Amino acid sequence: MVKVITAAEFEAEVLQSSTPVLLDFYAPWCGPCNAMSPILDELAVDFEGKAKILKVNTDDNKELAVKYGVRGIPNIMFFKSGEVVDGSVGRVEKSELEGKLNAIL
């Protein structure tokens, strides 16, 4: 299961992470976001110990969404050493996300 984090956890979980992070900005009412959930759950298992797969609810953490320029969801950002290194907006295939994760590992 993918861990849902809050703005209070963001620095420790994402910016200070020793492993790359896939962060999904989502909302519970968003159909495409809900469609991405099983894919993200699979990636969390596939990349356990190698990368973190996390989610942030944009409704509950608007300041983070604004800070990172999130205008559409799902909005997936890849962080390495506290910096955004890649991303995608909208529904994405698992293979594309795997490729992006492997590229930053």
ChimeraX commands (.cxc) that place a marker at each C-alpha (Angstrom):
marker #1 position 0.00,0.00,0.00 radius 0.5
marker #1 position 1.27,3.45,-0.91 radius 0.5
marker #1 position 1.88,5.78,2.03 radius 0.5
marker #1 position -0.10,9.04,2.01 radius 0.5
marker #1 position 1.94,11.89,3.47 radius 0.5
marker #1 position 1.08,15.40,4.62 radius 0.5
marker #1 position 2.92,18.70,4.24 radius 0.5
marker #1 position 4.33,18.16,7.75 radius 0.5
marker #1 position 6.00,14.92,6.61 radius 0.5
marker #1 position 7.10,16.20,3.20 radius 0.5
marker #1 position 10.61,17.36,4.08 radius 0.5
marker #1 position 11.58,14.18,5.93 radius 0.5
marker #1 position 9.86,11.74,3.53 radius 0.5
marker #1 position 10.71,13.42,0.20 radius 0.5
marker #1 position 13.35,16.13,0.39 radius 0.5
marker #1 position 15.63,14.28,2.83 radius 0.5
marker #1 position 15.04,10.80,1.40 radius 0.5
marker #1 position 18.19,8.77,0.74 radius 0.5
marker #1 position 16.34,6.92,-2.05 radius 0.5
marker #1 position 14.49,8.32,-5.09 radius 0.5
marker #1 position 10.82,9.19,-4.53 radius 0.5
marker #1 position 7.82,8.89,-6.82 radius 0.5
marker #1 position 5.27,11.34,-5.43 radius 0.5
marker #1 position 1.69,11.33,-6.67 radius 0.5
marker #1 position -0.30,14.53,-6.15 radius 0.5
marker #1 position -3.91,13.29,-6.15 radius 0.5
marker #1 position -7.42,13.90,-4.82 radius 0.5
marker #1 position -9.88,11.22,-3.62 radius 0.5
marker #1 position -12.63,12.46,-5.97 radius 0.5
marker #1 position -10.39,12.24,-9.07 radius 0.5
marker #1 position -11.25,9.28,-11.32 radius 0.5
marker #1 position -7.89,9.09,-13.12 radius 0.5
marker #1 position -6.14,9.36,-9.72 radius 0.5
marker #1 position -8.13,6.39,-8.43 radius 0.5
marker #1 position -7.27,4.45,-11.59 radius 0.5
marker #1 position -3.56,5.03,-10.85 radius 0.5
marker #1 position -3.78,3.63,-7.30 radius 0.5
marker #1 position -3.38,-0.09,-8.19 radius 0.5
marker #1 position -0.40,0.75,-10.42 radius 0.5
marker #1 position 1.26,2.73,-7.64 radius 0.5
marker #1 position 0.58,-0.10,-5.17 radius 0.5
marker #1 position 2.35,-2.53,-7.54 radius 0.5
marker #1 position 5.31,-0.15,-7.93 radius 0.5
marker #1 position 5.58,0.17,-4.14 radius 0.5
marker #1 position 6.08,-3.60,-3.97 radius 0.5
marker #1 position 8.36,-3.79,-7.03 radius 0.5
marker #1 position 10.65,-0.99,-5.83 radius 0.5
marker #1 position 10.58,-1.71,-2.09 radius 0.5
marker #1 position 13.95,-0.79,-0.59 radius 0.5
marker #1 position 15.04,0.95,-3.80 radius 0.5
marker #1 position 12.59,3.87,-4.08 radius 0.5
marker #1 position 9.69,5.36,-2.13 radius 0.5
marker #1 position 6.22,5.56,-3.65 radius 0.5
marker #1 position 4.20,8.24,-1.86 radius 0.5
marker #1 position 0.98,10.21,-2.32 radius 0.5
marker #1 position -0.12,13.71,-1.28 radius 0.5
marker #1 position -3.79,14.70,-1.18 radius 0.5
marker #1 position -3.93,18.08,-2.95 radius 0.5
marker #1 position -7.20,19.02,-1.21 radius 0.5
marker #1 position -5.58,18.65,2.22 radius 0.5
marker #1 position -2.15,20.02,1.25 radius 0.5
marker #1 position -2.87,22.91,-1.09 radius 0.5
marker #1 position 0.34,24.74,-0.17 radius 0.5
marker #1 position 2.45,21.86,-1.51 radius 0.5
marker #1 position 0.42,21.69,-4.71 radius 0.5
marker #1 position 0.92,25.43,-5.24 radius 0.5
marker #1 position 4.63,25.27,-4.39 radius 0.5
marker #1 position 5.22,22.55,-6.99 radius 0.5
marker #1 position 2.96,24.08,-9.66 radius 0.5
marker #1 position 0.39,21.29,-9.69 radius 0.5
marker #1 position -2.41,22.37,-12.04 radius 0.5
marker #1 position -3.74,18.97,-13.07 radius 0.5
marker #1 position -4.00,15.64,-11.28 radius 0.5
marker #1 position -2.84,12.97,-11.09 radius 0.5
marker #1 position 0.51,14.75,-11.18 radius 0.5
marker #1 position 3.46,12.44,-10.55 radius 0.5
marker #1 position 6.84,13.90,-9.70 radius 0.5
marker #1 position 10.10,12.07,-9.31 radius 0.5
marker #1 position 12.51,13.38,-6.67 radius 0.5
marker #1 position 16.18,12.51,-6.27 radius 0.5
marker #1 position 18.32,14.13,-3.59 radius 0.5
marker #1 position 15.46,16.51,-2.79 radius 0.5
marker #1 position 15.10,17.82,-6.37 radius 0.5
marker #1 position 12.38,17.18,-8.96 radius 0.5
marker #1 position 14.09,15.27,-11.78 radius 0.5
marker #1 position 11.12,14.09,-13.87 radius 0.5
marker #1 position 7.35,13.99,-13.90 radius 0.5
marker #1 position 4.11,13.31,-15.73 radius 0.5
marker #1 position 0.54,14.55,-15.59 radius 0.5
marker #1 position -2.53,12.41,-16.15 radius 0.5
marker #1 position -2.96,8.66,-16.28 radius 0.5
marker #1 position 0.29,6.89,-17.11 radius 0.5
marker #1 position 1.12,3.27,-17.88 radius 0.5
marker #1 position 3.05,1.27,-15.29 radius 0.5
marker #1 position 5.87,0.59,-17.78 radius 0.5
marker #1 position 6.45,4.34,-18.26 radius 0.5
marker #1 position 6.69,4.92,-14.50 radius 0.5
marker #1 position 9.01,1.90,-14.12 radius 0.5
marker #1 position 11.27,3.31,-16.83 radius 0.5
marker #1 position 11.45,6.71,-15.16 radius 0.5
marker #1 position 12.18,5.14,-11.76 radius 0.5
marker #1 position 14.88,2.88,-13.18 radius 0.5
marker #1 position 16.47,5.87,-14.95 radius 0.5
marker #1 position 16.98,7.70,-11.64 radius 0.5
marker #1 position 18.06,4.72,-9.54 radius 0.5
marker link #1:1,2 radius 0.2
marker link #1:2,3 radius 0.2
marker link #1:3,4 radius 0.2
marker link #1:4,5 radius 0.2
marker link #1:5,6 radius 0.2
marker link #1:6,7 radius 0.2
marker link #1:7,8 radius 0.2
marker link #1:8,9 radius 0.2
marker link #1:9,10 radius 0.2
marker link #1:10,11 radius 0.2
marker link #1:11,12 radius 0.2
marker link #1:12,13 radius 0.2
marker link #1:13,14 radius 0.2
marker link #1:14,15 radius 0.2
marker link #1:15,16 radius 0.2
marker link #1:16,17 radius 0.2
marker link #1:17,18 radius 0.2
marker link #1:18,19 radius 0.2
marker link #1:19,20 radius 0.2
marker link #1:20,21 radius 0.2
marker link #1:21,22 radius 0.2
marker link #1:22,23 radius 0.2
marker link #1:23,24 radius 0.2
marker link #1:24,25 radius 0.2
marker link #1:25,26 radius 0.2
marker link #1:26,27 radius 0.2
marker link #1:27,28 radius 0.2
marker link #1:28,29 radius 0.2
marker link #1:29,30 radius 0.2
marker link #1:30,31 radius 0.2
marker link #1:31,32 radius 0.2
marker link #1:32,33 radius 0.2
marker link #1:33,34 radius 0.2
marker link #1:34,35 radius 0.2
marker link #1:35,36 radius 0.2
marker link #1:36,37 radius 0.2
marker link #1:37,38 radius 0.2
marker link #1:38,39 radius 0.2
marker link #1:39,40 radius 0.2
marker link #1:40,41 radius 0.2
marker link #1:41,42 radius 0.2
marker link #1:42,43 radius 0.2
marker link #1:43,44 radius 0.2
marker link #1:44,45 radius 0.2
marker link #1:45,46 radius 0.2
marker link #1:46,47 radius 0.2
marker link #1:47,48 radius 0.2
marker link #1:48,49 radius 0.2
marker link #1:49,50 radius 0.2
marker link #1:50,51 radius 0.2
marker link #1:51,52 radius 0.2
marker link #1:52,53 radius 0.2
marker link #1:53,54 radius 0.2
marker link #1:54,55 radius 0.2
marker link #1:55,56 radius 0.2
marker link #1:56,57 radius 0.2
marker link #1:57,58 radius 0.2
marker link #1:58,59 radius 0.2
marker link #1:59,60 radius 0.2
marker link #1:60,61 radius 0.2
marker link #1:61,62 radius 0.2
marker link #1:62,63 radius 0.2
marker link #1:63,64 radius 0.2
marker link #1:64,65 radius 0.2
marker link #1:65,66 radius 0.2
marker link #1:66,67 radius 0.2
marker link #1:67,68 radius 0.2
marker link #1:68,69 radius 0.2
marker link #1:69,70 radius 0.2
marker link #1:70,71 radius 0.2
marker link #1:71,72 radius 0.2
marker link #1:72,73 radius 0.2
marker link #1:73,74 radius 0.2
marker link #1:74,75 radius 0.2
marker link #1:75,76 radius 0.2
marker link #1:76,77 radius 0.2
marker link #1:77,78 radius 0.2
marker link #1:78,79 radius 0.2
marker link #1:79,80 radius 0.2
marker link #1:80,81 radius 0.2
marker link #1:81,82 radius 0.2
marker link #1:82,83 radius 0.2
marker link #1:83,84 radius 0.2
marker link #1:84,85 radius 0.2
marker link #1:85,86 radius 0.2
marker link #1:86,87 radius 0.2
marker link #1:87,88 radius 0.2
marker link #1:88,89 radius 0.2
marker link #1:89,90 radius 0.2
marker link #1:90,91 radius 0.2
marker link #1:91,92 radius 0.2
marker link #1:92,93 radius 0.2
marker link #1:93,94 radius 0.2
marker link #1:94,95 radius 0.2
marker link #1:95,96 radius 0.2
marker link #1:96,97 radius 0.2
marker link #1:97,98 radius 0.2
marker link #1:98,99 radius 0.2
marker link #1:99,100 radius 0.2
marker link #1:100,101 radius 0.2
marker link #1:101,102 radius 0.2
marker link #1:102,103 radius 0.2
marker link #1:103,104 radius 0.2
marker link #1:104,105 radius 0.2
view
